[in-house]
Amino acid sequence: MKAVMFHELGGPEVLKVGEAPVPEPRKGWVRIKVHASGINFADTLFRQGQYLMKPNLPDIPGLEAAGVVDAVGEGVTHLKPGMRVTAIGTKTYAEYCTVSAAQVIPLPDHVGYEDGVAFPIQTLTAYHMLHTSHTTTPGQTVVVHSAAGGVGIVAVQIAKAAGARVIGTVSSNSKFDLVKQYGADEVVNYASTDFADEVMKLTDNKGADLILDAVGKPTLEKGLKCLAPFGHLILYGRAGGIPDPVNLMSLFQKSTKVSGFVLYTVSSMPDKHQAGVDKAFQLMKEGKLKMLIGKSYPMAEAPEAHRHMESRGSVGKLVLIP
Ligand SMILES: NC(=O)c1ccc[n+]([C@@H]2O[C@H](COP(=O)([O-])OP(=O)(O)OC[C@H]3O[C@@H](n4cnc5c(N)ncnc54)[C@H](OP(=O)(O)O)[C@@H]3O)[C@@H](O)[C@H]2O)c1
């Protein structure tokens, strides 16, 4: 089969289309014929050897695939060949991939493969931060950093659907209209203005009840300054660098809290995982949550896709089509 592979760590140029054996599903796993593979910021870290999981060279990047179940391993009874699915896995920048059956989500008829591949990581990450790590309720103010990005644009909509007032941040004014179109009440350019001052102004000095931060070093400390009393900052990434350690005593001032989030925690809790899947698909069905496919690329253009994501110019979900 054709797959995007890398034989050495490095920049986007190390990604090349090559031939790899079609993987066989082991016990409890299924094989998917991939129709769309999701590109995540994490893939750019994986390519450089800086992600939680380390590559085993030569390796195939990719953590998400949507497509059709093609073969099932021993013991898998609830999934059958021919089913349309989306899933979290590994090595998904390929014509076929194998994934644990527990990580497979059947796709409802109303969801196509490209929208479906924006679901398992970005949508569920946004959903669980807003409704599992935190309880977002009407009237709360939620700040979503990098609001035009894959997780960000979904988080804006899920927070709005929960009745929150949403302040999105972006690094370029060219993303303003888009973030507003997807429901943000206000958008702040956090590269050219001090977003903490802006948040305080916009909330009459009360501050934000929740901040979703995957930027890290440039934003975390400022974020703590613009939290409301009992406010909550969730750190779930570090696109701008690993943040400096937090002085816990600084949390006393307004009884605030900081927590971390990684989706894998929820993926291993079947009830919570399924509740998130059902509720997020329901929001899509009701038209309250729309996937934004920023751009689709053929496999040969995987380097270009990674460059685009790293340039901070991409919006929404980037997709690779095998
Ligand atoms: N913890 C989890 O389980 C989990 C799951 C999914 C994603 N994440 C994290 O969430 C973040 C968003 O992921 P995504 O896949 O949806 O990507 P994305 O938001 O579509 O793309 C990354 C965005 O990060 C922002 N950014 C800030 N500083 C940056 C820098 N120095 N270099 C490049 N980009 C920078 C850019 O937007 P602006 O410049 O407009 O801010 C850029 O568009 C990533 O940090 C990712 O690792 C975490």
The ligand as a MOL file (V3000), in Angstrom:
LIG
                    3D

  0  0  0     0  0            999 V3000
M  V30 BEGIN CTAB
M  V30 COUNTS 48 52 0 0 0
M  V30 BEGIN ATOM
M  V30 1 N -4.2080 17.4120 24.9240 0
M  V30 2 C -4.8600 16.8450 23.9320 0
M  V30 3 O -5.4640 15.7690 24.0810 0
M  V30 4 C -4.8550 17.5210 22.5880 0
M  V30 5 C -5.6490 17.0210 21.5560 0
M  V30 6 C -5.6560 17.7040 20.3350 0
M  V30 7 C -4.8640 18.8330 20.1750 0
M  V30 8 N -4.0830 19.2590 21.1980 0 CHG=1
M  V30 9 C -3.2740 20.4770 21.0560 0
M  V30 10 O -4.1330 21.5110 20.6440 0
M  V30 11 C -3.4620 22.4170 19.8100 0
M  V30 12 C -4.2440 22.6070 18.5280 0
M  V30 13 O -4.1580 21.4130 17.7650 0
M  V30 14 P -4.7450 21.3340 16.2860 0
M  V30 15 O -4.3260 20.0180 15.7520 0
M  V30 16 O -6.1850 21.6790 16.3190 0 CHG=-1
M  V30 17 O -3.9000 22.4630 15.5420 0
M  V30 18 P -4.3710 23.8950 14.9920 0
M  V30 19 O -4.9660 24.6580 16.1340 0
M  V30 20 O -5.2060 23.7080 13.7880 0
M  V30 21 O -2.9940 24.5420 14.5510 0
M  V30 22 C -2.0930 25.0420 15.4820 0
M  V30 23 C -2.4050 26.5100 15.8540 0
M  V30 24 O -1.6450 26.8090 17.0050 0
M  V30 25 C -1.4120 28.1990 17.0510 0
M  V30 26 N -0.0250 28.4550 17.4580 0
M  V30 27 C 0.3350 29.1790 18.5270 0
M  V30 28 N 1.6540 29.2470 18.6220 0
M  V30 29 C 2.1630 28.5450 17.5940 0
M  V30 30 C 3.4740 28.2680 17.1520 0
M  V30 31 N 4.5500 28.7370 17.8020 0
M  V30 32 N 3.6450 27.5180 16.0520 0
M  V30 33 C 2.5930 27.0430 15.3800 0
M  V30 34 N 1.3000 27.2680 15.7500 0
M  V30 35 C 1.0950 28.0210 16.8550 0
M  V30 36 C -1.6980 28.7610 15.6420 0
M  V30 37 O -2.8800 29.5710 15.7000 0
M  V30 38 P -2.7540 31.1160 16.1860 0
M  V30 39 O -1.4190 31.5770 15.7010 0
M  V30 40 O -3.9090 31.8480 15.5680 0
M  V30 41 O -2.8410 31.0480 17.6770 0
M  V30 42 C -1.9360 27.5190 14.7920 0
M  V30 43 O -2.8690 27.7250 13.7680 0
M  V30 44 C -2.0500 21.8660 19.6080 0
M  V30 45 O -1.1790 22.4910 20.5300 0
M  V30 46 C -2.2180 20.4060 19.9540 0
M  V30 47 O -1.0250 19.7990 20.3760 0
M  V30 48 C -4.0600 18.6330 22.3930 0
M  V30 END ATOM
M  V30 BEGIN BOND
M  V30 1 1 1 2
M  V30 2 2 2 3
M  V30 3 1 2 4
M  V30 4 1 4 5
M  V30 5 2 4 48
M  V30 6 2 5 6
M  V30 7 1 6 7
M  V30 8 2 7 8
M  V30 9 1 8 9
M  V30 10 1 8 48
M  V30 11 1 9 10
M  V30 12 1 9 46
M  V30 13 1 10 11
M  V30 14 1 11 12
M  V30 15 1 11 44
M  V30 16 1 12 13
M  V30 17 1 13 14
M  V30 18 2 14 15
M  V30 19 1 14 16
M  V30 20 1 14 17
M  V30 21 1 17 18
M  V30 22 2 18 19
M  V30 23 1 18 20
M  V30 24 1 18 21
M  V30 25 1 21 22
M  V30 26 1 22 23
M  V30 27 1 23 24
M  V30 28 1 23 42
M  V30 29 1 24 25
M  V30 30 1 25 26
M  V30 31 1 25 36
M  V30 32 1 26 27
M  V30 33 1 26 35
M  V30 34 2 27 28
M  V30 35 1 28 29
M  V30 36 1 29 30
M  V30 37 2 29 35
M  V30 38 1 30 31
M  V30 39 2 30 32
M  V30 40 1 32 33
M  V30 41 2 33 34
M  V30 42 1 34 35
M  V30 43 1 36 37
M  V30 44 1 36 42
M  V30 45 1 37 38
M  V30 46 2 38 39
M  V30 47 1 38 40
M  V30 48 1 38 41
M  V30 49 1 42 43
M  V30 50 1 44 45
M  V30 51 1 44 46
M  V30 52 1 46 47
M  V30 END BOND
M  V30 END CTAB
M  END
